[in-house]
Amino acid sequence: MIKVLVAIFTWALTQVALCHPLSTIIKPRYGINQVATQGVCGIFFGRRDSVLCNPANLSMNSEEGLVFSLVTKTDGDSVEAGQDVLFSPIDKEFLEELFELNSFNSWEAGSMLEFQTPFFYLSYEPVYAQAAFFIFNPASPEISLTTSKQRRINLTLSEDLKYGDHNFHFGLNTFYYERDYFSGSFSLFELSGASVDELIDLKASSAINADLGVIYRNNGVRWIPSFSFVYKNIGSKHEVDSARLDDEKALEPILLYETYLKAEFGYDFNMDYGSLAAAIGMYTDKGIGTYYSDYTTLSLGYSLWNFELLGSYSLYTQTAGIKFSSDSNSVGIVYGRTKALGDFLDDHEDFAIVNLEIYL
């Protein structure tokens, strides 16, 4: 059985695949803010990668230059597993060790080249890959798998309007993507009469979508919170399989490719020593709003010179991260715990995420 599982996971990696269990729907992206806050960082103003949290942040960001980013994540019982994925070859022995730890495993990695000016933001993702699977029913083993590989180019523009103390910032991110995607389940017995390629039929798609962001700030009344709204994946034709969301054995990602609205409110204070930000993020969708409400997230961030501390809390995932920066690069490390299948599975999974940025 181990050999079959190794073959499946190896196949997923060679396909540069992506997969998400229910509890990691807010997937790590580029920039330590997004990773450590589960994406709830729209009001984290002035950070280098704030445009990734809400495109409207571009109008408040004076950063310029070319940046190369790498991010990788692994779930497992120890951070050592994540380090092995980063720095050691993916071999049979390593995968067998992962399988022995849990019936659920996931992996992802990607790279991105960013060019930012005060007027526009341009980025290219040559690859973003993820893979995750859940093994259930030991008497007659079955596998639930969701995988994807994607490349994407993004262009972001923004503008701001001021009415006295009322500041409105608007941002539009348009992107073209090419993606191969699979989400489904099958039994090990099916492998005896079919190859992995026959059972896992990746669906290819490509399109132009967009994200629309709005930020409101009041500079006159300190107690009024800032608000951030992002309407994600406008024009997307991807539909979440709601039937699979009700299946305790199925891995069906949400808040990933479909259209949804993310709303945040909170504060970002400049202090004598550094800045402190706190926000609450909520997600809405008329079709499966129950699942989205489960991912309401509290995020925190403290920044001082070239040092940042970040963290987040939601019903199924908790994170804590740290970032160090210099004139030439930055390194961010995030540790977290997540429930692999939300309410369906009591076991927790530990994970580690590493984000490296090189300023060119």
N, C-alpha and C positions, 0 to 999 in steps of 0.2 A: 504493500500500500504506500509506503514511504516513497518508493521509487516512482510510482505514478504521480504522487503529489509533487515531488521534485520536478518531474517532467512538465507538469502543468504550470507551476510557478516559473520555471525557467523559460517556458514558452511565452508566458506573459511578459517577462522582462525583455526577451529578445524582440518582442513586438513593440517595445517601448510603450507598455500599456499603463493605463490608469484605472484605479478602482477605489471606490469609497464605500465603507460601511456607513450606516445611518448616522452614527455619532460624529463622524469626521466630515460632515457635509460642508462645513466652513473650512475649505481646504487651505493649507498653507500656500502662500504665494510669495512673491518677491518683496523684500523689505521687511525688516524685523518687526515694524509696527503691525503690519497685517498678520504676520505669523503669530506673534505673542498675544494679540488682542482678539483673535478669531475674526478678524476683519472689522471689528468695531473701533475704528480709529479716524472717523471722518472729521472730528473736531480736534484732533491732535495737530494743531497748527504749527507750522514752521519746521517740522521734521523733514528730513531730506526726502523720504519716500511717501510723504503725505498725499501726493497726487494719486497714488495707488489705492488709497482708502476712499477718496472721493475726488473725481476729476475737477470739481470746483476749487479744490485747494491750490490748483496751479496759479490762480490769480493772486494768491498770498505767498507764493514761494519764489524767492529770488535765486534759487540754485541754478547753476549752469554747468554744462559739461557732459562727458561721455562716461557711462558706468557699465561695467560688466558684472552680472549677478549670477550666483549659483545658490540653489537651495535643495536640501534633501531631507527626507524624513523616514523614520522607521518605527514601527510599533514592536514591542517585545517586553520582556521582563526586566531589561536593563538597558542603560544608555550605551553599554559596550556593544550591544547589537547594532545600534545606530552607527557607532564608530566603525564597525566592521564593514557595514554597507558603504560607508564613505571611502575608507582607505584600504580595504582588503578585497581580493577577488571574490566574486559571487560563485562559489563552488558547491558541489554536492554536499560536502560535510557541513558547510555553513547553513544551507537550507534545511538539512535534516535537523540541525540543532534548533532552528526556529520552530519547526513543526512540533518538536518535543515540548516546547514551552506552552503553546496555546493552540486551540482549534481555529483561531482567527489570526490573520496576519495581513499587514499592508505595507506598501513601499511606494515611495515617489521621489522624483528628482526632476530638476529642470534648470534651464539657463536662460538668461535674457540680456540683451544689449539695449541700453537706454540712452537717449540723447535728449537733454532737457535745456530749455531756454526760458526766460520769463514770458515768452509769447506762445510757445507750443511745447508739447512733450511727445516724443516719438520713441517707440520701443519695438523690438523684434524678438520673439520667442522662437528659436529654431526647434525646440522640443520641450514639451512638458509631459512627463510620463508618470503614470500611477498604476498600481496593481494591488488588489485586495481580494481575499477570499475567506469563506467561512465553511468549515467542515462539520457536518452534523449527521445524526442517525448512525452511530457506530456499528450497529448490527448490519446495516446495509448502507455503507457510506455514500453521502451525497455532497456535492460541492455547489455553493452559491458564489458566483464570481461576477465582478464588474470591472471592466478594463477600458482604457482609452489612451490614445496618443494624440497629441495636438501640436500644431505650430500656428503662430498668430503674429500679426503686425497691428500695432495700435497707434492712433493719432489722437491727441487730446488738445482741445482749445478751451479757453475760459474767458470770462468777462465778469466785472463787478459793477454794482450800482449802489450809490450811497444817497440816503435821504436823512439828513441830520445825523443822528446817532445810529440809524438803522442801516446796516450793511448787508447787501445781498450779493452772493457770489454764485455764478453759474458756470458749469463745466460740461462739455460733451466729449466723450471718448468713443470714437468709431473704430471698429476692428474687423479685419478679415481673418478667418480661421479655416484651417483644413484639419479634419478630425476623423479618427477611426474609433468606434465605440461599441462596447458590448456589455450587456447586463442580463444575466440569466442563471439558471441552475441545471445541473445534470448529475446523474449517478455514476459511480465508478464502473458499474456494469456496462453502461453505454460505451465506455472506452474500449471494451473488448471487441466491439464490432465497428468502431469508428475511430478516426484519428482526432487529435486535439483540434486541428484546423477545421474539421467538419463540424465538431460540436460548438466551437467558439467562432461564430461568424461575425467578424467585425464589420459594422456598417459605416461606410465612408460618407462624409458630408462636408460641405463647405458653404460659407455664406458670409454676408456682411451684416453685423449686428452693431448695437450701440449701447452705451451707458450714459444716462443723464443725471447730473448731480447738481444739488442746490444746497447752499449753506447760508444760514442767517446768524448774524452777530449783532448784539447791541452794545455799543461802546460807552453808553451813558449810564446805564443802570447795571451795576455789577451782579446783582442777584438773578437777573434774567439769564437763563442758560442759552448756550448756542445750540442750533439745530442743524442737523445734516440729513439730507434725503438723497438716496441713490436709487434710480429706477434701472435695474440691471437687465442686460440681454434683450434690449428692445428689438423686436423683429425675429426673435428666436422661435423656431418651430418645434423645439424639443419639448416633449411632454413626459412628465413623471408618471410612471406606472403606479397609480395609487393602490392597486390590488397587491403589489409587491410590498408596499409600505406596511400593509396589515399582516404580512407574513413574517412570523418570528424567525424564519430561516433565510430570508431573502435580503440581499444587499442591493438597495436601490438608492442612489445618491439624489439628494435634493439641494437646493440653493447652489447649484453648480452651473447648469446650462439653460435652465428654463427662465422665463421672465418673472421677476418678483421685485418688490419694493423693500428697501432697507431704510429704517428711520432711526436716528440717534439724537439724544440730547444730553448735554453735560457741560462741563466747565474746563477751560484751559487757562490756568493762572500763571502769570509771570511773577516770580518771587525774587527776593534779594539773591538767593542762591538757587538758580535753576528755574525750571517750570514744572508744574504739576497738572496733569489732565485726568479727568474721570468722566466716563460716559456709560450710558445704557443704550444698547442697540436692540431693535425689534424688527421682525420680519413679517411680511403680510402676503397672503395669497388666498384668493377667494375659494379655490378648490380644496386645498389641504392645509388650511390655516391652523388646525390643531397641531400638526407637526411643526410648523414654523414657530408657534408660540413656545414650544419646548426649548427653542434655541435663543430665547431672550438672554442677552449677555451683558455682564458688567465688566468694564475694562478700566485699567489704571495705568498711568505712565508718569515717570519722573525723569527729567533730563537735566544734566549738569555738565557743561562743557562738552567733552567727547565721550560722555558716559550716559547710558540710559538703563533704567529698570522698568520692566513692563510685566503685566499680568492680566489674567481674565478669568471669569467664572461664569459658567452656564450649567444647566441641569446635568449634562452628560460629560462636559469637558472642563478641565481646569488647567491653566498654564502659568508659568513663571519664566521670564526671559531676561537676558542681560545683553548689552551691546557696547562694544568698544570701537571707537573711530579714531582715525588719524587723517593726515592730509592725503594719503594715498589709498587707504582701504578701510574697511570696517568688517568686524566679525560679530555675529549675533548667535547666541545659543538659547534655545527654548526647551524646557522640560515640561511635561504634562502628563495628565491621566485622563483617560476617556473610557466610557462604557461602549464596548464594540457594537452592540445592537440596541442601545437605548434601554427601554423598559423590558425588552425581550431577553436580555442576558445580564446577569448580575456581576459577572466577572469584569474587572477593570484591566485596561491595558496601559502600560507605561510607554511613552514615546519620547524621542529626542529629535529636534529639528535644528539644523545648522544652516545659517545664511551668510554667505561671503560676498562682499561687494568690493570691486577694484575700480578706483577712479582713474580713468585713462587720460 
